[in-house]
Amino acid sequence: MIKTIQRILLIITLAIVLSVGFLFVQEPLVMSRLGGMLLGKKTGVYKIVTSGDGLSIKNNLGEKTISQQALDEATAYARETKSHALLVFHQGELQLEEYFPGYDEKTLSDTNSMHKTVLALLIGIAIDQGLIDNVDESASNYLSEWAQDERQQITIKQLLQQSSGILYPPFSFNPTGEWMKFMNGDDTQNIALNQPLEQTPNSEFAYNGINPQNLGLLLERATKKSYSDYLSENLWRYMKDDAFVTLDAEKHATTRMFCCLDATARDLLRIGLLILNQGRLGDSRIVSETWIREMITPSDLNPNYGYLTWLGTEYQENRIYNNKSSATGFHSEPFVDEDIVFLDGFGGQRAYIIPSKDLVIIRTGAIVWDWDDAKLPNIISKGVN
């Protein structure tokens, strides 16, 4: 009996080794990067995004404008979900700045898809500068590869609203599949740029990484600058700490613009304040008030989505990302504030902005698979004095 079990285990082990070996031969870079992920390594090449002086963040030194009970409850939830940082900014002052063991105000966090909203801000800046005409023009005016086929129908606005109808690879664990190569391979842009049209533009909301990746390439072509340089010169110079984006490889040097911006919690707060203050940070006008208003206006196909930014317009217990994925954003209850705007990064990386309460909440931390989007903003909002 023991020998039989040993033989079975040996066969299983050999099968696993052979399978991994086969996959490694097929996609050596993807496999090696997946292995590196297990060791906490990046699946690409770091590129610095230079900061500037940054808006000074004022700490509350007197009576707090949010009840201590609400702040304690929020801190407890953040600790329970293995957060790295929790910041609460209300009425011009930082009411809470909590860093958990091993992390501090200089810790860089992977913001995941929060980066998409940063990209939307850059598109607005480029329009303000006259480098892009408007959101209703064809994306093929900049992406010439689309000019001779049906993708010429796609507008910049549809890319921003995730309604372009372009094909996108569904999530898959297969290292040789297109999704895994898009996320971890060395030619991200080639995959994004060569996706065909799948649906009629503006007929279906489909949150994915292909739309923002192509939008980022469009931005580079319109501005004639690398993404990291344009980000640094036009937005990040108003931040306090250098950030990092991830390139797919030294060879192609394509920034992954749908994810992978590493930044401090305080600088994420500054991004939140920029949206809260309708395009201003302190005395600096960074993007037009008109653009912020458009960004947070519900899109044609999804009342809870604007320009690469999530909204709380209508209650959905399970917020759907796209029809190819079973993943949803969980909301245990409706938001207290219907005007809430939020940056959604995978696993609970969040910036919640509530204009009616003059409130911004930042949470970074460990990946939480069942993150409750209603929890933190409702706890804090109910505690506003």
C-alpha positions in Angstrom: 0.0 0.0 0.0 2.8 2.4 1.0 4.7 1.6 -2.2 1.6 2.2 -4.3 1.1 5.7 -2.7 4.8 6.5 -3.3 4.5 5.5 -7.0 1.4 7.7 -7.4 3.1 10.7 -5.7 6.2 10.1 -7.9 4.0 10.1 -11.1 2.2 13.2 -10.0 5.5 15.0 -9.2 7.0 14.0 -12.6 3.8 15.2 -14.4 4.1 18.6 -12.6 7.8 18.9 -13.4 7.3 18.0 -17.1 4.3 20.4 -17.4 6.3 23.3 -15.9 9.3 22.4 -18.1 7.1 22.4 -21.2 5.6 25.8 -20.3 9.0 27.2 -19.5 10.2 26.2 -23.0 7.1 27.8 -24.6 7.2 31.1 -22.6 10.5 31.3 -20.6 10.1 35.0 -19.8 6.5 34.8 -18.5 7.3 31.7 -16.5 10.4 33.2 -14.9 8.5 36.4 -14.1 5.7 34.3 -12.5 8.3 32.6 -10.4 9.7 36.0 -9.4 6.3 37.2 -8.4 6.3 34.4 -5.7 9.5 36.0 -4.4 7.9 39.5 -4.4 9.7 40.7 -7.6 8.2 43.0 -10.3 7.2 41.5 -13.6 8.9 44.1 -15.6 11.4 47.0 -15.5 11.0 49.9 -13.0 11.0 53.5 -14.4 11.1 56.5 -12.1 8.5 59.2 -12.2 10.1 62.3 -10.7 8.2 64.3 -8.1 8.4 67.9 -7.0 7.7 70.0 -3.9 4.2 68.6 -3.4 1.3 70.2 -1.7 1.8 70.4 2.1 -0.6 68.1 4.0 -2.0 69.8 7.1 -2.5 67.6 10.1 -5.4 68.2 12.5 -4.0 69.3 15.8 -7.2 70.3 17.5 -10.7 68.9 17.8 -11.4 66.3 15.1 -14.2 66.8 12.7 -14.9 63.0 12.6 -15.8 61.1 15.7 -13.1 59.1 17.4 -15.4 56.1 17.4 -15.6 56.2 13.6 -11.9 56.6 13.3 -11.2 53.7 15.6 -13.7 51.5 13.8 -12.1 52.3 10.4 -8.7 51.6 11.8 -9.8 48.3 13.2 -11.2 47.3 9.8 -8.0 48.4 8.1 -6.0 46.4 10.5 -8.3 43.3 10.1 -7.7 43.5 6.3 -3.9 43.8 6.6 -3.7 47.3 5.4 -0.4 49.2 5.0 -1.8 52.7 5.3 -5.1 54.4 6.1 -5.5 58.1 5.6 -8.6 60.2 6.3 -8.7 63.8 5.1 -11.6 66.1 6.0 -12.3 69.8 5.6 -8.7 70.7 4.8 -6.9 68.6 7.4 -5.6 65.1 7.9 -7.8 63.6 10.6 -6.2 60.2 10.6 -2.8 58.9 9.3 -2.3 55.3 10.3 0.6 53.1 9.1 0.7 49.5 10.2 3.8 47.6 11.3 6.5 47.5 8.6 5.1 50.5 6.7 5.4 54.3 6.9 4.7 57.5 4.9 7.6 56.7 2.5 6.3 53.2 1.6 5.5 52.8 -2.1 2.4 50.8 -2.8 1.4 49.1 -6.0 -1.8 50.9 -6.9 -2.9 48.4 -9.5 -5.9 49.8 -11.5 -6.0 53.0 -9.5 -3.4 54.0 -12.2 -6.3 54.1 -14.8 -7.7 57.2 -13.2 -4.3 58.9 -13.2 -4.2 58.2 -17.0 -7.6 59.8 -17.3 -6.3 62.9 -15.6 -3.4 63.0 -18.1 -5.7 62.8 -21.1 -7.6 65.9 -19.7 -4.3 67.7 -19.3 -3.4 66.9 -22.9 -6.7 68.2 -24.1 -6.3 71.4 -22.0 -2.9 71.9 -23.7 -4.4 71.4 -27.2 -2.4 68.3 -27.9 -5.6 66.2 -28.2 -8.6 67.9 -29.8 -11.5 66.4 -27.9 -12.9 63.1 -26.6 -15.3 62.7 -29.5 -12.6 62.4 -32.2 -11.6 59.0 -33.5 -8.8 57.3 -31.6 -7.4 56.3 -35.1 -6.3 60.0 -35.5 -3.4 59.0 -33.3 -3.5 55.2 -33.6 -2.9 55.0 -37.3 -3.0 51.2 -37.2 -6.7 51.5 -36.7 -7.4 53.9 -39.5 -8.0 51.4 -42.3 -10.3 49.0 -40.5 -13.5 49.0 -38.4 -11.7 50.2 -35.3 -11.7 53.7 -36.9 -15.2 53.9 -35.3 -13.7 53.9 -31.8 -13.6 57.3 -30.1 -11.3 58.5 -27.3 -14.4 58.9 -25.1 -15.3 55.2 -25.6 -11.8 54.2 -24.6 -12.2 56.3 -21.4 -15.6 54.8 -20.7 -14.6 51.2 -21.4 -17.2 50.9 -24.1 -15.0 50.7 -27.3 -16.1 47.2 -28.2 -12.5 46.1 -28.7 -11.7 42.5 -28.0 -9.8 41.8 -24.8 -8.3 38.6 -23.5 -10.2 37.1 -20.6 -8.4 36.2 -17.3 -6.5 32.9 -17.6 -3.8 31.1 -15.5 -2.3 29.7 -18.8 1.2 31.2 -19.1 1.1 30.8 -22.8 -2.3 32.6 -23.1 -2.7 36.1 -24.3 -3.9 37.5 -21.0 -0.8 36.3 -19.1 1.5 37.6 -21.9 -0.3 40.9 -21.7 0.2 41.1 -18.0 3.7 39.6 -17.7 5.3 39.4 -21.1 7.7 41.8 -22.9 5.5 43.2 -25.7 2.4 44.6 -24.0 1.6 47.2 -26.6 1.7 44.8 -29.5 -1.0 42.7 -27.8 -3.2 45.8 -27.0 -2.8 47.5 -30.3 -3.7 44.4 -32.4 -6.9 43.4 -30.7 -9.8 43.4 -33.3 -13.2 45.0 -32.8 -15.6 42.5 -31.1 -18.7 44.6 -30.4 -20.2 47.7 -31.9 -18.6 50.7 -30.1 -20.8 52.1 -27.3 -23.0 48.9 -27.1 -21.4 47.2 -24.1 -19.5 48.3 -20.9 -16.5 46.0 -20.6 -13.9 47.0 -18.0 -10.5 45.7 -19.1 -6.8 46.7 -19.5 -6.8 46.9 -23.3 -8.7 50.2 -23.5 -6.4 52.2 -21.1 -3.3 50.6 -22.6 -4.2 51.9 -26.1 -5.3 55.2 -24.6 -1.8 55.5 -23.1 -0.2 54.9 -26.4 -2.5 57.5 -27.9 -1.3 60.0 -25.2 2.4 59.3 -26.0 1.8 59.9 -29.7 -0.2 63.0 -29.1 2.3 64.5 -26.7 5.4 63.1 -28.4 6.7 62.2 -25.0 7.2 59.0 -23.1 4.4 58.2 -20.7 6.7 58.5 -17.6 8.1 61.9 -18.7 4.7 63.4 -19.5 3.3 62.1 -16.2 6.3 63.6 -14.3 6.2 67.0 -16.0 2.5 67.5 -15.9 1.2 65.8 -12.8 3.8 64.2 -10.6 5.8 67.3 -10.2 2.9 68.4 -7.9 3.5 65.3 -5.7 6.0 64.9 -2.9 7.7 61.5 -3.5 9.1 59.9 -6.6 6.8 57.2 -8.0 7.6 54.3 -10.3 5.8 52.8 -13.4 6.6 49.4 -14.8 7.9 48.9 -18.4 7.3 45.5 -20.1 11.0 45.2 -21.0 14.1 47.2 -21.8 13.6 46.3 -25.5 10.2 47.7 -26.1 10.1 50.0 -23.0 6.3 50.1 -23.0 4.8 51.4 -19.8 1.9 49.3 -18.5 -0.6 52.1 -18.2 -3.6 50.0 -17.1 -1.8 49.2 -13.8 1.5 49.2 -12.0 2.0 52.7 -10.6 3.8 52.6 -7.3 3.3 55.6 -5.1 3.0 56.7 -1.4 -0.3 56.9 0.4 0.2 60.7 0.8 0.6 61.2 -2.9 -2.5 59.1 -3.6 -4.2 61.5 -1.2 -3.0 64.4 -3.3 -4.5 62.7 -6.4 -7.8 62.4 -4.4 -7.6 66.1 -3.4 -7.0 67.1 -7.0 -10.3 65.5 -8.0 -12.1 66.8 -4.8 -10.9 70.3 -5.6 -12.0 70.1 -9.3 -8.5 70.1 -10.8 -6.6 72.2 -8.3 -3.9 71.4 -5.8 -3.3 74.3 -3.5 -2.7 77.4 -5.7 -2.0 75.3 -8.8 -4.5 74.6 -11.5 -3.4 71.2 -12.9 -6.4 70.2 -15.1 -9.6 72.1 -15.9 -12.7 72.0 -13.8 -14.6 71.0 -16.9 -12.5 67.9 -17.3 -13.0 66.8 -13.7 -16.7 67.3 -14.2 -16.7 65.1 -17.3 -14.5 62.5 -15.6 -17.1 61.9 -12.8 -20.2 62.1 -15.0 -21.9 58.7 -15.3 -21.2 57.1 -18.7 -23.8 56.1 -21.3 -23.7 52.4 -20.5 -22.8 52.3 -16.8 -24.1 54.8 -14.2 -21.3 53.8 -11.9 -18.4 54.6 -14.3 -17.1 57.8 -15.7 -13.7 58.2 -17.4 -11.6 55.3 -16.0 -13.1 56.2 -12.6 -15.8 54.5 -10.6 -18.9 56.2 -9.2 -21.5 55.4 -6.6 -24.5 56.6 -8.5 -26.6 53.5 -8.2 -26.4 50.7 -5.6 -25.1 47.3 -6.9 -24.3 44.7 -4.3 -22.0 43.0 -6.8 -20.5 45.5 -9.2 -19.7 43.8 -12.5 -16.5 44.5 -14.3 -17.2 42.7 -17.6 -19.2 39.8 -18.9 -16.1 37.5 -19.4 -15.2 37.6 -15.7 -17.0 36.3 -12.6 -15.1 38.8 -10.5 -17.2 41.6 -8.9 -16.8 44.5 -6.6 -18.7 43.7 -3.4 -20.8 46.4 -1.6 -22.5 45.1 1.6 -24.8 48.1 1.6 -25.5 51.3 -0.4 -23.0 54.2 -0.1 -24.2 56.8 2.4 -23.2 59.4 -0.1 -24.4 59.2 -3.7 -21.8 61.5 -5.0 -18.9 59.3 -4.0 -16.1 58.8 -6.6 -13.5 56.1 -6.2 -10.3 54.8 -7.6 -10.4 51.0 -7.6 -7.2 49.0 -7.5 -7.2 45.2 -7.4 -7.5 43.7 -3.9 -8.7 46.8 -2.0 -6.3 49.5 -3.1 -8.7 52.5 -2.9 -9.1 56.3 -2.9 -12.6 57.3 -1.9 -13.6 61.0 -2.7 -16.8 62.4 -1.3 -17.3 66.0 -2.5 -20.4 66.7 -0.5 -18.5 65.9 2.7 -15.2 67.4 1.6 -13.7 64.0 2.4 -10.9 61.8 1.0 -10.0 58.3 2.3 -7.0 56.3 1.2 -6.4 52.6 1.8 -3.4 50.6 0.6 -2.4 47.1 1.7 -2.5 43.4 1.2 -4.7 41.9 -1.5 -8.2 41.3 -0.1 -10.3 39.1 -2.3 -13.6 40.0 -0.8 -13.0 43.7 -0.2 -16.2 45.5 0.9 -16.3 48.8 -0.9 -19.1 50.2 1.4 -17.3 49.6 4.6 -14.7 52.4 5.0 -16.5 55.3 3.3 -19.7 54.6 5.2 -18.0 54.2 8.6 -16.2 57.5 8.1 -19.1 59.4 6.5 -21.5 58.5 9.3 -18.8 59.7 11.8 -18.6 63.2 10.4 -19.4 65.7 13.1 
